[in-house]
Amino acid sequence: MNLLYINWNVDPEIVNILGIPLKYYGLLFLTGLILSLNILKKIYKKENLSTQAHEALFSYALIGILVGARLGHCLFYDFDYYSQHPIEIFLPIQKGPDGAYHFIGFAGLASHGGGIGLMIMLLLYSRKFSIPLMTVLDAIAIVLPLAGVFIRLANLMNSEIIGIPTDVPWAFIFEKVDNLPRHPAQLYEAISYFIIFILIYVIYKKDIFKIGRGFYFGISILLIFIMRILIEFVKVDQAEFEHGMSLNMGQLLSIPFVILGLFFMIKSILEKGKMKVS
């Protein structure tokens, strides 16, 4: 029976040079970010936004996502540990049993924190380049699901954020975790995010709907976090305190994003309706 399952035992480390590892996580993270920015270049051109603003977007987005995602993980999922080891929040090191610090890379990033960090940096970015915030958020939102695809593929390469045990034929056996067939929750999210990206990008390119500002931001985060809530039901809890909760931390943190997305979708549609009436 196990022959039907996919045995997964990928080494997260591609190569190690002078003690500094190159990992799939970092490579896929940067690949997703760079690909998203290249697509954004076309969107910026279509929206008559400056090349200078586009070139600066990479650094703003990278800082916002990394700092926000790191703080999100440390505060939401493992506060007890990091409150006692604050230096490990911002430096890719960890104190070993020998009392010395060792380079391990950043072991935890939370997507909700990354989303909050990104929005804060985009607020600063919009002021710096005198671009309406909602214009920036709409542009970013079109490629946001695509970036999410690569992050979840990176989680797959790390054998992390795994699913609960199952007997479905496409189950993965994450050998670095145990020998149980489990839902490949990372793939579920990656596939759903890719479908969301295609849907939103086609709507934008074909100009299918005549909507007001904020629509793409709204529909993007609405669909992303609805899928996040649903897929969390087949995920293993990421922290011990989540055991026994009706909704885990990932689902609870997703609810405000769903409400926010629905608000901006409705708001944009109503605003467009008023423009037509006038």
Secondary structure, 3 states (H helix, E strand, C coil): CHHHCEEECCCCEEEEECCEEEEHHHHHHHHHHHHHHHHHHHHHHHCCCCHHHHHHHHHHHHHHHHHHHHHHHHHHHCHHHHCCCCHHHHCCEEECCCCCEEECCCCCCCHHHHHHHHHHHHHHHHHHCCCCHHHHHHHHHHHHHHHHHHHHHHHHHCCCCCECECCCCCCEEECCCCCCEECCHHHHHHHHHHHHHHHHHHHHHHCCCCCCCCHHHHHHHHHHHHHHHHHHHHECCCCHHHCCCCCCHHHHHHHHHHHHHHHHHHHHHHHHHHHHHC
